[in-house]
Amino acid sequence: MAVDGFDQDGLLDVFPGGGCDPLWIAVMRVNQERLDEDIKKMVRTMRWKYFFKGIPEEEYEKVEDYVHFDSKEAVLQSRNLSEVRAFLQKKMR
């Protein structure tokens, strides 16, 4: 998935020496606790602003994108699809 505004410099901090070519794959760790916490914070800050209309779905999506695509949560970076596949299969076992 191509992500606009992805923090490539942050990814290079996690994987020094790895270049971000036009085609590369990053496997990201999903941190559900952090996602839940950030959604609660967003709801607290927007509760009164959207009290009658409800919080727009886009606000939830912004928080999810921020958490899911945090470069610090990357566990693998590669241009080789076979390497990524082998890594994911190993983790699933």
C-alpha positions in Angstrom: 0.0 0.0 0.0 1.4 3.4 -0.9 1.0 5.8 2.0 1.1 9.5 1.4 3.1 11.4 4.0 4.7 8.2 5.5 7.7 9.1 7.6 10.5 7.5 5.5 13.1 9.2 7.6 11.7 7.6 10.8 11.8 4.3 9.1 15.5 4.9 8.2 16.1 5.5 12.0 14.6 2.1 12.7 16.5 0.4 9.9 19.8 2.3 9.4 21.5 1.8 6.1 18.3 0.6 4.3 17.3 2.8 1.5 13.7 3.6 0.7 13.5 2.8 -3.0 10.3 3.5 -5.0 9.2 -0.1 -4.3 9.8 -1.5 -0.8 7.7 -3.3 1.8 7.5 -2.5 5.5 5.9 -4.9 7.9 4.3 -3.0 10.7 3.5 -4.1 14.2 -0.1 -3.4 15.3 -0.3 -1.8 18.7 -3.9 -2.2 19.7 -3.5 -0.8 23.2 -2.0 2.4 21.8 -4.8 2.6 19.2 -7.4 2.3 21.8 -5.7 4.9 24.0 -5.4 7.4 21.1 -9.0 6.9 20.1 -10.1 7.6 23.7 -8.0 10.8 23.7 -9.5 11.9 20.4 -13.0 11.3 21.7 -12.3 13.3 24.9 -11.1 16.3 23.0 -13.9 16.3 20.4 -16.8 15.2 22.6 -18.4 18.6 23.0 -17.4 19.9 19.6 -19.4 17.1 17.9 -21.9 16.5 20.7 -25.0 16.7 18.6 -23.6 15.6 15.2 -21.3 12.8 16.4 -17.6 12.4 15.7 -17.0 12.0 11.9 -15.6 8.7 10.8 -12.6 10.6 9.2 -11.4 11.6 12.7 -11.2 7.9 13.7 -9.4 7.1 10.4 -6.8 9.8 11.1 -6.0 8.3 14.5 -5.8 4.8 13.0 -3.5 5.9 10.2 -1.3 7.7 12.7 -1.0 4.7 14.9 -0.8 2.0 12.3 1.8 3.7 10.1 4.1 4.9 12.9 7.6 4.1 11.6 8.7 3.1 15.1 6.4 0.1 14.8 8.2 -1.4 11.7 9.6 -4.8 12.2 10.9 -5.5 8.7 11.8 -3.5 5.6 12.6 -5.2 2.3 12.3 -4.9 -1.4 12.1 -8.7 -1.7 8.6 -10.1 -1.6 9.9 -13.6 -0.9 11.7 -12.4 2.2 8.6 -10.6 3.5 6.5 -13.7 2.9 9.0 -16.0 4.7 9.2 -13.5 7.7 5.4 -13.5 8.0 5.1 -17.3 7.7 7.7 -17.7 10.4 5.8 -15.3 12.7 2.5 -17.1 12.1 3.9 -20.4 13.3 
